[in-house]
Amino acid sequence: MMPRALFFFTLIVSLLLAACGGGSTSTPEAKKEEPKSEAPAGPPVDAAVAATIEGSVKFTGTKPVMKPVSMDATPACARQHGGKPVLSEEVVVNDNATLRNVFVYVKAGLPAQKWAVSKEMVTVDQVGCVYKPHVVGVMVDQDLQFLNSDPTNHNIHPLPRVNREWNESQPPKGDPKVKSFPKPEVMIPIKCNIHPWMRVYVGVVAHPFFGVTGEDGSFSLKGLPPGEYTLEAWHERYGTKEIKVKVGPKETAKAEFSYQG
């Protein structure tokens, strides 16, 4: 039979280990998808006073040369371009000296309310081992679908700072992957772990007043309540810029950003 002193010593050590978690082999549960907010949206902007801010993002200085992307390591990707070079979209200067792929949004000045989430599905496709488009915007909790139109596997891997990170494979011509982000974040880079040159950027905001510049470098933010706003422009290489714009009822105000190369 165990001596009395040894019995109490063993009992005390066991209790101490249990209190400190000693000997536990359990692992933390995987972080689950955060539920979409059920809070009711505030009132819509009265169409009788709704305003618009429109403008463009200018580019000055020497136009950078768009660098070719090497797809030699993945022949299935290179073949889809018929021998034509694929150029990096890091900086795209349009023929009218404006910048493409600039995310512009209202950063401050809106009423403190929840805005109704758009029912429109935003789509990012993978075509020729390139994300199309290169920059998109969505509202918090708005559906964003990823397609794979390629004959090869892809791997979708967002790298957020405040939203949940995830990493999922998508087979050739596979089913769409529909995702959403529950928190505002400008911007979220998304890469493909299989093809390191693939990159798309997603701007997530809590309201519908945002846009991405296209082939003419312009943007238009419609349906705004009259007021004074801080607009922010984000560019992949050149960073962010802010301007203040005041717009009255039914007015269309102009806002011009400019980046120098």
Backbone as CSV, one residue per row, in Angstrom:
resi,resn,N_x,N_y,N_z,CA_x,CA_y,CA_z,C_x,C_y,C_z
1,MET,0.857,-1.195,0.000,0.000,0.000,0.000,0.895,1.248,0.000
2,MET,0.453,2.311,-0.763,1.248,3.528,-0.907,1.358,4.247,0.432
3,PRO,2.595,4.660,0.854,2.749,5.417,2.094,1.904,6.675,2.061
4,ARG,1.443,7.067,3.250,0.519,8.201,3.347,1.132,9.485,2.772
5,ALA,2.400,9.771,3.085,3.048,11.005,2.604,3.148,11.013,1.090
6,LEU,3.513,9.833,0.493,3.642,9.749,-0.965,2.284,9.947,-1.630
7,PHE,1.235,9.414,-1.000,-0.119,9.553,-1.564,-0.512,11.022,-1.668
8,PHE,-0.283,11.778,-0.568,-0.653,13.188,-0.595,0.211,13.987,-1.566
9,PHE,1.487,13.645,-1.671,2.377,14.321,-2.615,1.892,14.117,-4.052
10,THR,1.538,12.860,-4.383,1.041,12.551,-5.733,-0.257,13.293,-6.015
11,LEU,-1.139,13.378,-5.025,-2.417,14.066,-5.192,-2.210,15.554,-5.453
12,ILE,-1.310,16.182,-4.718,-1.054,17.618,-4.885,-0.481,17.910,-6.273
13,VAL,0.480,17.092,-6.735,1.082,17.286,-8.066,0.026,17.158,-9.145
14,SER,-0.871,16.186,-9.020,-1.938,15.972,-10.007,-2.861,17.179,-10.080
15,LEU,-3.226,17.734,-8.911,-4.100,18.900,-8.897,-3.430,20.115,-9.508
16,LEU,-2.132,20.295,-9.256,-1.408,21.414,-9.843,-1.332,21.306,-11.356
17,LEU,-1.078,20.114,-11.871,-1.025,19.901,-13.319,-2.364,20.189,-13.966
18,ALA,-3.431,19.762,-13.331,-4.766,19.997,-13.884,-5.074,21.482,-13.936
19,ALA,-4.687,22.214,-12.874,-4.961,23.650,-12.835,-4.185,24.397,-13.895
20,CYS,-2.978,23.957,-14.236,-2.139,24.637,-15.216,-2.333,24.105,-16.621
21,GLY,-3.187,23.117,-16.782,-3.380,22.557,-18.113,-2.319,21.559,-18.480
22,GLY,-1.568,21.105,-17.566,-0.495,20.170,-17.863,-1.015,18.882,-18.440
23,GLY,-0.308,18.358,-19.390,-0.634,17.079,-19.983,-1.764,17.141,-20.984
24,SER,-2.308,18.336,-21.265,-3.410,18.444,-22.219,-2.892,18.305,-23.631
25,THR,-3.593,17.550,-24.442,-3.199,17.362,-25.845,-4.238,17.941,-26.786
26,SER,-5.220,18.683,-26.248,-6.254,19.253,-27.114,-5.688,20.407,-27.919
27,THR,-6.249,20.671,-29.092,-5.837,21.771,-29.962,-6.999,22.736,-30.106
28,PRO,-6.706,24.041,-30.349,-7.792,25.012,-30.486,-8.672,24.667,-31.672
29,GLU,-9.958,24.972,-31.557,-10.852,24.744,-32.670,-10.538,25.717,-33.798
30,ALA,-10.779,25.283,-35.034,-10.575,26.153,-36.178,-11.524,27.337,-36.087
31,LYS,-11.038,28.519,-36.489,-11.865,29.712,-36.427,-13.000,29.611,-37.426
32,LYS,-14.223,29.780,-36.950,-15.377,29.593,-37.805,-15.708,30.872,-38.557
33,GLU,-16.439,30.694,-39.661,-16.911,31.841,-40.439,-17.797,32.715,-39.568
34,GLU,-17.544,34.026,-39.578,-18.348,34.930,-38.784,-19.705,35.134,-39.444
35,PRO,-20.791,35.117,-38.673,-22.118,35.279,-39.269,-22.319,36.683,-39.814
36,LYS,-23.176,36.799,-40.824,-23.505,38.107,-41.367,-24.345,38.873,-40.360
37,SER,-24.157,40.192,-40.365,-24.885,41.032,-39.417,-26.379,41.027,-39.730
38,GLU,-27.186,40.935,-38.677,-28.640,40.965,-38.830,-29.222,42.326,-38.434
39,ALA,-28.371,43.299,-38.129,-28.868,44.613,-37.725,-29.622,45.267,-38.880
40,PRO,-30.739,45.927,-38.602,-31.510,46.554,-39.683,-30.773,47.737,-40.289
41,ALA,-30.982,47.939,-41.589,-30.353,49.058,-42.282,-31.107,50.336,-41.982
42,GLY,-30.375,51.455,-42.056,-31.002,52.752,-41.854,-31.814,53.160,-43.070
43,PRO,-32.435,54.331,-43.033,-33.266,54.770,-44.148,-32.434,55.056,-45.390
44,PRO,-32.971,54.771,-46.583,-32.244,55.084,-47.814,-32.182,56.593,-48.034
45,VAL,-31.255,57.024,-48.876,-31.118,58.448,-49.183,-32.308,58.895,-50.021
46,ASP,-32.906,60.008,-49.648,-34.042,60.561,-50.376,-33.605,60.925,-51.792
47,ALA,-34.262,60.332,-52.788,-33.894,60.579,-54.185,-34.031,62.048,-54.568
48,ALA,-34.864,62.789,-53.849,-35.078,64.198,-54.168,-33.864,65.068,-53.842
49,VAL,-32.965,64.574,-52.988,-31.788,65.360,-52.607,-30.478,64.629,-52.903
50,ALA,-30.540,63.377,-53.374,-29.335,62.564,-53.573,-28.349,63.262,-54.503
51,ALA,-27.078,63.198,-54.138,-26.023,63.892,-54.870,-25.029,62.893,-55.462
52,THR,-24.119,63.431,-56.281,-23.116,62.609,-56.963,-21.748,63.273,-56.856
53,ILE,-20.734,62.467,-56.648,-19.345,62.938,-56.759,-18.688,62.118,-57.865
54,GLU,-18.145,62.795,-58.851,-17.478,62.085,-59.941,-16.150,62.763,-60.249
55,GLY,-15.273,62.004,-60.830,-13.963,62.550,-61.147,-13.073,61.509,-61.795
56,SER,-11.769,61.733,-61.696,-10.816,60.819,-62.307,-9.528,60.814,-61.505
57,VAL,-8.657,59.872,-61.844,-7.354,59.756,-61.180,-6.281,59.974,-62.238
58,LYS,-5.638,61.128,-62.176,-4.636,61.504,-63.165,-3.282,60.866,-62.850
59,PHE,-2.477,60.738,-63.892,-1.102,60.252,-63.735,-0.168,61.236,-64.400
60,THR,0.875,61.659,-63.660,1.875,62.555,-64.210,3.255,61.910,-64.093
61,GLY,4.177,62.394,-64.883,5.523,61.844,-64.843,5.739,60.816,-65.931
62,THR,6.825,60.096,-65.808,7.196,59.102,-66.810,6.344,57.847,-66.672
63,LYS,5.722,57.455,-67.754,4.872,56.271,-67.753,5.724,55.018,-67.571
64,PRO,5.474,54.220,-66.540,6.294,53.020,-66.316,6.014,51.943,-67.364
65,VAL,7.019,51.152,-67.636,6.882,50.045,-68.576,6.213,48.877,-67.865
66,MET,5.168,48.331,-68.468,4.478,47.179,-67.880,5.327,45.932,-68.090
67,LYS,5.684,45.279,-66.998,6.595,44.143,-67.054,5.865,42.860,-67.444
68,PRO,6.491,42.016,-68.279,5.863,40.736,-68.632,5.888,39.767,-67.457
69,VAL,4.868,38.938,-67.374,4.765,37.909,-66.345,5.230,36.588,-66.923
70,SER,6.142,35.908,-66.239,6.644,34.618,-66.712,5.739,33.491,-66.238
71,MET,5.168,32.774,-67.205,4.340,31.608,-66.894,4.989,30.316,-67.386
72,ASP,6.278,30.372,-67.670,6.978,29.217,-68.250,6.887,27.981,-67.364
73,ALA,6.809,28.186,-66.045,6.775,27.042,-65.133,5.447,26.298,-65.187
74,THR,4.439,26.918,-65.778,3.118,26.283,-65.879,2.641,26.370,-67.324
75,PRO,3.014,25.408,-68.172,2.646,25.450,-69.587,1.146,25.574,-69.821
76,ALA,0.326,24.981,-68.939,-1.128,25.063,-69.121,-1.605,26.508,-69.056
77,CYS,-0.901,27.349,-68.298,-1.249,28.767,-68.230,-0.743,29.507,-69.467
78,ALA,0.517,29.278,-69.810,1.116,29.990,-70.939,0.393,29.700,-72.249
79,ARG,-0.052,28.466,-72.451,-0.710,28.093,-73.710,-1.978,28.891,-73.971
80,GLN,-2.631,29.330,-72.908,-3.899,30.042,-73.082,-3.732,31.439,-73.659
81,HIS,-2.507,31.913,-73.718,-2.265,33.261,-74.235,-1.687,33.246,-75.644
82,GLY,-1.603,32.065,-76.251,-1.196,31.965,-77.658,0.129,32.601,-77.981
83,GLY,1.060,32.538,-77.051,2.384,33.109,-77.303,2.490,34.595,-77.049
84,LYS,1.378,35.250,-76.743,1.411,36.682,-76.470,1.870,36.927,-75.031
85,PRO,2.622,37.982,-74.800,3.091,38.254,-73.438,1.937,38.686,-72.533
86,VAL,1.996,38.257,-71.287,1.038,38.694,-70.266,1.741,39.755,-69.432
87,LEU,1.122,40.938,-69.333,1.763,42.056,-68.660,1.210,42.252,-67.252
88,SER,2.090,42.607,-66.342,1.692,42.878,-64.967,0.723,44.059,-64.923
89,GLU,-0.297,43.970,-64.063,-1.269,45.049,-63.906,-0.987,45.918,-62.687
90,GLU,0.231,45.843,-62.178,0.577,46.630,-60.994,0.390,48.126,-61.249
91,VAL,0.802,48.596,-62.424,0.571,49.982,-62.831,0.085,49.975,-64.275
92,VAL,-1.150,50.433,-64.488,-1.698,50.540,-65.837,-2.080,51.996,-66.067
93,VAL,-1.347,52.665,-66.951,-1.635,54.054,-67.301,-2.429,54.057,-68.604
94,ASN,-3.596,54.676,-68.578,-4.447,54.727,-69.756,-3.918,55.725,-70.787
95,ASP,-4.477,55.651,-71.990,-4.040,56.535,-73.076,-4.305,58.004,-72.772
96,ASN,-5.272,58.292,-71.889,-5.583,59.685,-71.538,-4.849,60.149,-70.280
97,ALA,-3.745,59.471,-69.945,-2.896,59.844,-68.799,-3.649,59.754,-67.472
98,THR,-4.440,58.697,-67.325,-5.091,58.407,-66.054,-4.669,57.018,-65.598
99,LEU,-4.957,56.723,-64.340,-4.581,55.432,-63.765,-5.773,54.492,-63.697
100,ARG,-5.552,53.257,-64.081,-6.559,52.207,-63.950,-6.352,51.488,-62.607
101,ASN,-7.392,50.777,-62.166,-7.328,49.929,-60.963,-7.072,50.715,-59.681
102,VAL,-7.656,51.906,-59.602,-7.598,52.694,-58.365,-8.941,52.551,-57.651
103,PHE,-8.909,52.180,-56.387,-10.121,52.044,-55.581,-10.386,53.375,-54.897
104,VAL,-11.571,53.951,-55.144,-11.952,55.246,-54.583,-13.220,55.056,-53.752
105,TYR,-13.222,55.589,-52.533,-14.391,55.392,-51.672,-14.530,56.555,-50.693
106,VAL,-15.720,56.683,-50.118,-15.956,57.679,-49.071,-15.366,57.144,-47.773
107,LYS,-14.369,57.841,-47.273,-13.699,57.398,-46.048,-14.366,57.974,-44.807
108,ALA,-14.897,59.187,-44.905,-15.504,59.825,-43.738,-16.551,60.830,-44.196
109,GLY,-17.534,61.088,-43.314,-18.545,62.104,-43.576,-19.953,61.581,-43.715
110,LEU,-20.124,60.273,-43.852,-21.454,59.700,-44.016,-22.203,59.660,-42.686
111,PRO,-23.536,59.677,-42.719,-24.308,59.511,-41.473,-23.957,58.195,-40.787
112,ALA,-24.009,58.205,-39.467,-23.687,57.005,-38.687,-24.886,56.064,-38.706
113,GLN,-24.926,55.193,-39.684,-26.012,54.227,-39.810,-25.517,52.997,-40.554
114,LYS,-26.289,51.933,-40.496,-25.991,50.741,-41.288,-26.653,50.905,-42.655
115,TRP,-25.901,50.603,-43.714,-26.407,50.740,-45.073,-26.852,49.374,-45.594
116,ALA,-27.948,49.369,-46.333,-28.465,48.118,-46.898,-27.419,47.480,-47.805
117,VAL,-27.170,46.193,-47.592,-26.164,45.471,-48.373,-26.689,45.201,-49.779
118,SER,-25.858,45.469,-50.760,-26.244,45.228,-52.145,-26.504,43.747,-52.383
119,LYS,-27.555,43.439,-53.125,-27.877,42.061,-53.485,-27.114,41.599,-54.725
120,GLU,-26.394,42.511,-55.359,-25.641,42.173,-56.568,-24.428,41.309,-56.222
121,MET,-24.232,40.251,-56.982,-23.073,39.379,-56.800,-21.877,39.963,-57.543
122,VAL,-20.776,40.162,-56.844,-19.537,40.606,-57.473,-18.724,39.373,-57.859
123,THR,-18.160,39.387,-59.058,-17.474,38.198,-59.576,-16.006,38.482,-59.859
124,VAL,-15.157,37.566,-59.414,-13.743,37.533,-59.791,-13.506,36.205,-60.482
125,ASP,-13.007,36.253,-61.720,-12.752,35.034,-62.483,-11.247,34.804,-62.589
126,GLN,-10.891,33.549,-62.820,-9.500,33.172,-63.053,-9.412,32.689,-64.496
127,VAL,-8.820,33.530,-65.338,-8.784,33.306,-66.785,-7.344,33.417,-67.269
128,GLY,-6.844,32.359,-67.877,-5.458,32.385,-68.323,-4.491,32.552,-67.180
129,CYS,-4.885,32.036,-65.996,-4.068,32.141,-64.781,-3.825,33.599,-64.390
130,VAL,-4.858,34.405,-64.583,-4.865,35.814,-64.173,-6.217,36.096,-63.529
131,TYR,-6.210,36.790,-62.394,-7.466,37.218,-61.781,-8.061,38.361,-62.594
132,LYS,-9.342,38.253,-62.924,-10.054,39.297,-63.641,-11.333,39.631,-62.887
133,PRO,-11.528,40.902,-62.503,-10.617,42.041,-62.645,-9.501,42.025,-61.599
134,HIS,-8.618,43.006,-61.707,-7.467,43.069,-60.819,-7.811,43.719,-59.483
135,VAL,-8.783,44.615,-59.480,-9.228,45.307,-58.267,-10.749,45.345,-58.273
136,VAL,-11.382,44.995,-57.141,-12.835,45.068,-57.018,-13.196,45.662,-55.662
137,GLY,-14.442,46.104,-55.563,-14.960,46.585,-54.299,-16.252,45.876,-53.939
138,VAL,-16.459,45.643,-52.659,-17.696,45.049,-52.156,-18.079,45.735,-50.851
139,MET,-19.358,45.607,-50.493,-19.793,46.048,-49.175,-19.533,44.943,-48.158
140,VAL,-19.494,45.314,-46.902,-19.462,44.329,-45.826,-20.656,43.383,-45.994
141,ASP,-20.390,42.087,-45.943,-21.395,41.018,-46.057,-21.950,40.838,-47.474
142,GLN,-21.437,41.571,-48.459,-21.906,41.376,-49.836,-21.253,40.136,-50.429
143,ASP,-22.006,39.372,-51.228,-21.480,38.145,-51.817,-20.454,38.443,-52.899
144,LEU,-19.345,37.724,-52.817,-18.260,37.803,-53.791,-17.971,36.385,-54.256
145,GLN,-18.165,36.122,-55.551,-17.941,34.768,-56.053,-16.650,34.692,-56.855
146,PHE,-15.967,33.569,-56.673,-14.738,33.275,-57.401,-15.016,32.153,-58.392
147,LEU,-14.683,32.387,-59.652,-14.834,31.390,-60.701,-13.460,30.904,-61.133
148,ASN,-13.413,29.702,-61.684,-12.189,29.171,-62.290,-12.527,28.723,-63.709
149,SER,-12.240,29.587,-64.669,-12.490,29.275,-66.075,-11.310,28.579,-66.728
150,ASP,-10.292,28.260,-65.944,-9.069,27.655,-66.482,-9.120,26.127,-66.456
151,PRO,-8.285,25.494,-67.307,-8.179,24.035,-67.284,-7.142,23.535,-66.278
152,THR,-6.881,24.332,-65.263,-5.881,23.958,-64.260,-6.390,24.343,-62.868
153,ASN,-5.831,23.720,-61.839,-6.209,24.032,-60.459,-5.728,25.419,-60.054
154,HIS,-6.499,26.040,-59.180,-6.085,27.288,-58.552,-6.285,27.175,-57.053
155,ASN,-5.706,28.122,-56.331,-5.785,28.131,-54.875,-6.044,29.563,-54.429
156,ILE,-7.202,29.828,-53.852,-7.610,31.182,-53.489,-7.255,31.425,-52.028
157,HIS,-6.424,32.439,-51.793,-5.870,32.642,-50.449,-5.842,34.137,-50.100
158,PRO,-6.917,34.669,-49.469,-6.896,36.054,-48.997,-5.908,36.240,-47.852
159,LEU,-5.324,37.450,-47.789,-4.366,37.789,-46.743,-4.849,39.048,-46.002
160,PRO,-5.963,38.928,-45.276,-6.517,40.103,-44.591,-5.772,40.428,-43.305
161,ARG,-6.018,41.632,-42.800,-5.472,42.043,-41.504,-6.527,41.964,-40.407
162,VAL,-7.793,42.260,-40.748,-8.846,42.274,-39.720,-9.939,41.241,-39.980
163,ASN,-10.100,40.786,-41.209,-11.057,39.723,-41.509,-10.401,38.362,-41.346
164,ARG,-11.214,37.323,-41.466,-10.694,35.966,-41.297,-9.922,35.529,-42.542
165,GLU,-8.752,34.934,-42.328,-7.974,34.365,-43.425,-8.504,32.974,-43.775
166,TRP,-8.524,32.655,-45.063,-8.889,31.312,-45.488,-8.070,30.951,-46.719
167,ASN,-8.098,29.683,-47.063,-7.213,29.176,-48.117,-7.878,27.939,-48.712
168,GLU,-8.414,28.066,-49.930,-9.175,26.969,-50.515,-8.771,26.735,-51.973
169,SER,-8.706,25.440,-52.329,-8.410,25.070,-53.711,-9.687,25.098,-54.545
170,GLN,-9.508,25.320,-55.855,-10.632,25.316,-56.782,-10.209,24.559,-58.046
171,PRO,-10.868,23.446,-58.347,-10.472,22.629,-59.490,-10.827,23.298,-60.819
172,PRO,-10.286,22.806,-61.927,-10.606,23.366,-63.243,-12.109,23.372,-63.496
173,LYS,-12.630,24.505,-63.939,-14.061,24.672,-64.232,-14.931,24.275,-63.033
174,GLY,-14.385,24.387,-61.831,-15.108,23.945,-60.629,-16.259,24.859,-60.260
175,ASP,-17.029,24.439,-59.279,-18.163,25.231,-58.812,-17.680,26.577,-58.269
176,PRO,-18.488,27.617,-58.428,-18.123,28.922,-57.862,-17.965,28.839,-56.349
177,LYS,-17.056,29.626,-55.830,-16.898,29.768,-54.380,-17.435,31.138,-53.994
178,VAL,-18.490,31.152,-53.195,-19.135,32.405,-52.801,-18.711,32.740,-51.375
179,LYS,-18.132,33.916,-51.210,-17.617,34.346,-49.914,-18.119,35.749,-49.605
180,SER,-17.888,36.189,-48.371,-18.156,37.570,-47.975,-17.218,37.920,-46.827
181,PHE,-17.076,39.215,-46.589,-16.213,39.700,-45.516,-17.053,40.502,-44.528
182,PRO,-17.004,40.172,-43.230,-17.878,40.818,-42.244,-17.361,42.147,-41.694
183,LYS,-16.136,42.542,-42.050,-15.562,43.768,-41.494,-14.976,44.631,-42.611
184,PRO,-15.083,45.965,-42.472,-14.448,46.841,-43.463,-12.935,46.634,-43.474
185,GLU,-12.365,46.665,-44.674,-10.911,46.541,-44.798,-10.484,46.980,-46.195
186,VAL,-9.595,47.978,-46.241,-9.057,48.483,-47.500,-7.542,48.429,-47.416
187,MET,-6.894,47.536,-48.173,-7.459,46.554,-49.101,-7.085,45.152,-48.634
188,ILE,-7.743,44.123,-49.209,-7.387,42.738,-48.932,-6.723,42.149,-50.175
189,PRO,-5.425,41.809,-50.111,-4.802,41.112,-51.239,-5.195,39.637,-51.218
190,ILE,-5.442,39.094,-52.395,-5.764,37.680,-52.533,-4.815,37.085,-53.570
191,LYS,-4.172,35.991,-53.203,-3.198,35.375,-54.093,-3.612,33.950,-54.423
192,CYS,-2.889,33.360,-55.362,-3.010,31.934,-55.674,-1.699,31.280,-55.259
193,ASN,-1.773,30.335,-54.331,-0.551,29.687,-53.855,0.134,28.851,-54.924
194,ILE,-0.613,28.437,-55.956,-0.035,27.605,-57.009,0.693,28.457,-58.041
195,HIS,0.127,29.626,-58.356,0.702,30.517,-59.374,1.023,31.854,-58.713
196,PRO,2.262,32.062,-58.301,2.609,33.192,-57.434,2.419,34.572,-58.065
197,TRP,2.291,34.664,-59.378,2.096,35.962,-60.009,0.632,36.434,-59.914
198,MET,-0.279,35.542,-59.560,-1.697,35.890,-59.533,-2.029,36.698,-58.281
199,ARG,-2.688,37.840,-58.479,-3.035,38.700,-57.347,-4.276,39.538,-57.709
200,VAL,-5.217,39.601,-56.776,-6.368,40.486,-56.894,-6.522,41.205,-55.563
201,TYR,-7.034,42.444,-55.610,-7.224,43.238,-54.400,-8.707,43.555,-54.229
202,VAL,-9.204,43.375,-53.006,-10.623,43.596,-52.706,-10.742,44.688,-51.645
203,GLY,-11.496,45.737,-51.979,-11.809,46.776,-51.011,-13.153,46.492,-50.376
204,VAL,-13.207,46.420,-49.047,-14.436,46.109,-48.319,-14.827,47.332,-47.490
205,VAL,-15.999,47.892,-47.764,-16.465,49.065,-47.027,-17.891,48.826,-46.531
206,ALA,-18.317,49.640,-45.582,-19.607,49.421,-44.922,-20.760,50.142,-45.609
207,HIS,-20.520,50.709,-46.785,-21.534,51.494,-47.498,-21.367,51.273,-49.004
208,PRO,-22.296,51.775,-49.813,-22.222,51.522,-51.258,-21.487,52.582,-52.068
209,PHE,-20.792,53.511,-51.416,-20.216,54.657,-52.120,-18.729,54.426,-52.398
210,PHE,-18.472,53.642,-53.434,-17.100,53.322,-53.838,-17.089,52.995,-55.326
211,GLY,-15.885,52.962,-55.886,-15.741,52.600,-57.291,-14.292,52.266,-57.599
212,VAL,-14.080,51.688,-58.787,-12.738,51.333,-59.259,-12.552,51.961,-60.637
213,THR,-11.454,52.667,-60.834,-11.224,53.311,-62.124,-10.917,52.266,-63.198
214,GLY,-11.434,52.555,-64.405,-11.258,51.626,-65.521,-10.410,52.216,-66.633
215,GLU,-10.809,51.968,-67.869,-9.991,52.336,-69.022,-9.918,53.841,-69.266
216,ASP,-10.818,54.621,-68.659,-10.734,56.079,-68.800,-10.323,56.757,-67.500
217,GLY,-10.020,55.958,-66.462,-9.528,56.509,-65.203,-10.559,57.242,-64.377
218,SER,-11.848,57.069,-64.680,-12.884,57.834,-63.984,-13.572,57.012,-62.902
219,PHE,-14.288,57.710,-62.018,-15.116,57.074,-61.006,-16.348,57.942,-60.788
220,SER,-17.402,57.334,-60.256,-18.631,58.060,-59.969,-19.289,57.451,-58.741
221,LEU,-19.532,58.276,-57.728,-20.168,57.853,-56.489,-21.556,58.491,-56.455
222,LYS,-22.581,57.700,-56.693,-23.942,58.220,-56.856,-24.803,57.938,-55.619
223,GLY,-25.881,58.722,-55.503,-26.867,58.487,-54.446,-26.440,58.925,-53.069
224,LEU,-25.497,59.842,-52.981,-24.991,60.311,-51.688,-25.955,61.295,-51.035
225,PRO,-26.046,61.273,-49.708,-26.733,62.380,-49.035,-25.872,63.634,-49.144
226,PRO,-26.473,64.821,-49.252,-25.668,66.045,-49.297,-24.769,66.137,-48.065
227,GLY,-23.564,66.653,-48.255,-22.662,66.777,-47.120,-21.238,67.031,-47.557
228,GLU,-20.341,67.002,-46.590,-18.905,67.178,-46.846,-18.200,65.867,-46.534
229,TYR,-17.411,65.394,-47.478,-16.844,64.056,-47.381,-15.330,64.070,-47.560
230,THR,-14.720,63.070,-46.933,-13.326,62.753,-47.216,-13.306,61.533,-48.123
231,LEU,-12.725,61.695,-49.310,-12.563,60.580,-50.230,-11.129,60.081,-50.150
232,GLU,-10.980,58.776,-50.249,-9.636,58.190,-50.300,-9.492,57.385,-51.583
233,ALA,-8.340,57.537,-52.210,-7.977,56.724,-53.370,-6.838,55.801,-52.966
234,TRP,-6.922,54.546,-53.388,-5.885,53.549,-53.080,-5.349,52.986,-54.377
235,HIS,-4.016,52.931,-54.486,-3.380,52.304,-55.640,-2.331,51.314,-55.167
236,GLU,-2.238,50.219,-55.888,-1.371,49.105,-55.493,0.069,49.533,-55.268
237,ARG,0.631,50.340,-56.143,2.025,50.766,-55.989,2.145,52.126,-55.311
238,TYR,1.284,53.062,-55.663,1.472,54.455,-55.256,0.778,54.812,-53.949
239,GLY,0.055,53.863,-53.360,-0.495,54.097,-52.027,-1.795,54.878,-52.035
240,THR,-2.038,55.640,-50.944,-3.322,56.319,-50.746,-3.168,57.838,-50.806
241,LYS,-4.276,58.473,-51.208,-4.386,59.934,-51.193,-5.785,60.293,-50.723
242,GLU,-5.922,61.441,-50.063,-7.216,61.901,-49.579,-7.516,63.299,-50.106
243,ILE,-8.800,63.557,-50.371,-9.262,64.900,-50.676,-10.617,65.095,-49.995
244,LYS,-10.992,66.355,-49.747,-12.295,66.683,-49.179,-13.177,67.280,-50.270
245,VAL,-14.429,66.866,-50.271,-15.381,67.321,-51.280,-16.697,67.651,-50.598
246,LYS,-17.263,68.799,-50.945,-18.573,69.192,-50.423,-19.575,69.155,-51.563
247,VAL,-20.736,68.559,-51.316,-21.740,68.431,-52.363,-23.118,68.738,-51.771
248,GLY,-23.900,69.542,-52.498,-25.221,69.926,-52.031,-26.310,69.047,-52.616
249,PRO,-27.556,69.295,-52.243,-28.673,68.498,-52.753,-28.750,68.520,-54.282
250,LYS,-28.860,67.358,-54.855,-28.998,67.171,-56.312,-27.790,67.664,-57.102
251,GLU,-26.718,67.997,-56.425,-25.525,68.485,-57.122,-24.659,67.327,-57.609
252,THR,-23.805,67.641,-58.579,-22.734,66.743,-58.986,-21.414,67.466,-58.761
253,ALA,-20.652,67.028,-57.772,-19.377,67.662,-57.447,-18.240,66.906,-58.159
254,LYS,-17.173,67.646,-58.427,-16.007,67.075,-59.097,-14.894,66.806,-58.080
255,ALA,-14.191,65.702,-58.292,-13.072,65.330,-57.423,-11.971,64.742,-58.282
256,GLU,-10.786,65.334,-58.213,-9.674,64.867,-59.029,-8.501,64.455,-58.140
257,PHE,-8.052,63.219,-58.315,-6.823,62.751,-57.665,-5.688,62.786,-58.690
258,SER,-4.461,62.848,-58.183,-3.317,62.814,-59.083,-2.164,62.068,-58.420
259,TYR,-1.579,61.138,-59.172,-0.392,60.403,-58.734,0.752,60.716,-59.694
260,GLN,1.941,60.764,-59.129,3.119,61.013,-59.952,3.990,59.764,-59.995
261,GLY,4.408,59.394,-61.185,5.236,58.212,-61.366,6.687,58.459,-61.026
